[in-house]
Each structure stands twice: as structure tokens, then as C-alpha cells.
Amino acid sequence: MTTATIYSKHLIARPTDWQENDHTVDPILDEDHHNFEPSPSLLDFFNKWKSEKIIFVGLGSMMGAMLGNNEQTQFLNNIQAALENNNCKAVISLVGYQQTDINNLSNTDNIFYLKQIIPHS
């Protein structure tokens, strides 16, 4: 059986114990986003903190498969608390976050909740 793992070989080297039929295929990029324009609110956040280091937190598309609803909420709460306790500036990508209350999350002074897909290319 042939397997294809979707991550960049530039991030993680191909394991030496893999069989010849195990492959990495790099990320699958959506070509429709070549003319992507960030939202004005995201640009405002970046401009506000342009002299600060901003942390990007990607929850990932597999979050719903790995954690139940309550666990996802607790995981996000833990991230928020860690960022706030350390006065960090952060963009938290909610793409992959499977909660129905996603619209109840509001940006704070230091945290921007990204609710749209941003292309990697």
C-alpha cells in the first residue's frame, strides 16, 4: 500500500525507517487564494503591534477529530490564559475549531481571533 503524508519535507525529514512506498507530498495549497487580501481588522491588529513580536497559534484542522467539544474549549481557554498571563500579542486561527460558539469569541487588545482561511503560499 502506498501512503502519502501531507506535510513539508522541509519541516520534518522523511523518517529513515519508512518503506519505499511511504511518501511526503508537501502541503496541499488552494490555488484560488492568489489574490488574498487580509481583512482591515487583521491589518489594524498587525499595525497596532508592529514593534512587538506576535505569536501565531494554529489550532489545526484535526482538532475536532482529536478532542471533544468540552476539551476543545478547555484547550483554547488554556492558550488564552497563557497568552494573557504573559502579556503576549497573538493571532489565534480558529480554522479547524469545531465549536458552534465561535462567533461568541471577541478579539481582545492582545488577541486577534482569525476566523478565515489564510493561504500558505
C-alpha positions in Angstrom: 0.0 0.0 0.0 1.2 3.5 -0.8 0.9 6.2 1.8 1.1 10.0 1.3 1.7 12.2 4.3 0.7 15.9 3.8 3.5 18.0 5.4 6.5 19.7 4.1 9.7 17.7 3.9 11.4 21.0 4.7 9.8 20.9 8.2 10.3 17.3 9.1 12.7 15.0 7.4 11.4 11.7 5.9 12.0 9.1 8.6 14.7 6.6 7.7 12.6 3.6 8.7 9.9 4.3 6.1 9.3 1.9 3.3 9.8 2.9 -0.3 6.1 3.3 -0.8 5.7 5.9 2.0 5.9 9.4 0.7 5.6 13.0 1.8 3.7 15.2 -0.7 4.1 18.7 0.9 1.1 20.8 1.8 -1.9 20.9 -0.5 -2.4 24.6 -1.3 -5.6 26.1 -2.6 -4.7 27.9 -5.8 -7.9 30.1 -5.5 -6.3 32.4 -3.0 -3.6 34.1 -5.1 -5.3 37.5 -4.7 -5.9 37.2 -1.0 -6.4 40.4 0.9 -6.3 40.4 4.7 -9.2 41.9 6.5 -8.9 45.6 7.7 -9.2 44.4 11.3 -6.3 42.0 10.9 -4.2 44.7 9.3 -5.1 47.1 12.1 -4.0 44.5 14.7 -0.7 44.0 12.9 -0.2 47.7 12.6 -1.0 48.3 16.2 1.6 45.8 17.4 4.2 46.3 14.6 7.0 46.8 17.1 6.1 43.7 19.1 6.6 40.0 18.4 3.2 38.4 17.5 2.6 34.7 18.2 0.5 32.7 15.7 -1.5 29.9 17.2 -3.0 27.5 14.7 -5.4 25.0 16.2 -5.3 22.8 13.2 -7.9 21.1 11.1 -7.7 17.8 13.1 -8.7 19.4 16.4 -12.3 18.2 16.1 -11.1 14.7 15.4 -8.8 14.6 18.4 -10.8 16.4 21.1 -14.4 16.6 22.2 -16.3 19.9 22.4 -15.5 20.5 26.1 -11.8 19.5 25.6 -11.5 21.9 22.7 -13.0 24.7 24.7 -10.6 24.0 27.7 -7.6 23.8 25.3 -8.5 27.2 23.9 -9.0 28.6 27.4 -5.6 27.4 28.4 -4.0 29.0 25.4 -5.8 32.3 26.1 -4.7 32.2 29.8 -1.1 31.6 28.9 -1.1 34.4 26.4 -2.8 36.9 28.7 -0.7 35.9 31.8 2.4 36.7 29.8 1.1 39.8 28.1 1.7 38.3 24.7 0.3 39.5 21.4 -1.2 36.7 19.3 -3.3 35.7 16.3 -5.3 32.6 17.1 -6.5 30.8 14.0 -9.9 29.2 14.6 -9.9 27.3 11.3 -10.4 23.8 12.4 -12.0 24.7 15.7 -15.3 22.8 15.7 -17.3 24.8 18.2 -20.7 26.3 17.5 -20.0 29.3 19.8 -17.1 30.5 17.6 -18.9 33.8 16.9 -19.0 34.4 20.7 -15.2 34.8 20.7 -14.3 38.5 20.5 -10.9 40.0 19.8 -9.2 41.5 22.8 -6.5 44.1 23.0 -3.7 41.5 22.7 -5.5 38.6 20.9 -7.0 38.5 17.4 -9.2 35.6 16.5 -8.7 34.7 12.9 -11.9 33.1 11.5 -11.0 32.9 7.9 -8.5 30.7 6.0 -5.3 32.4 5.1 -3.3 30.8 2.2 0.1 29.5 2.9 1.5 30.5 -0.4 
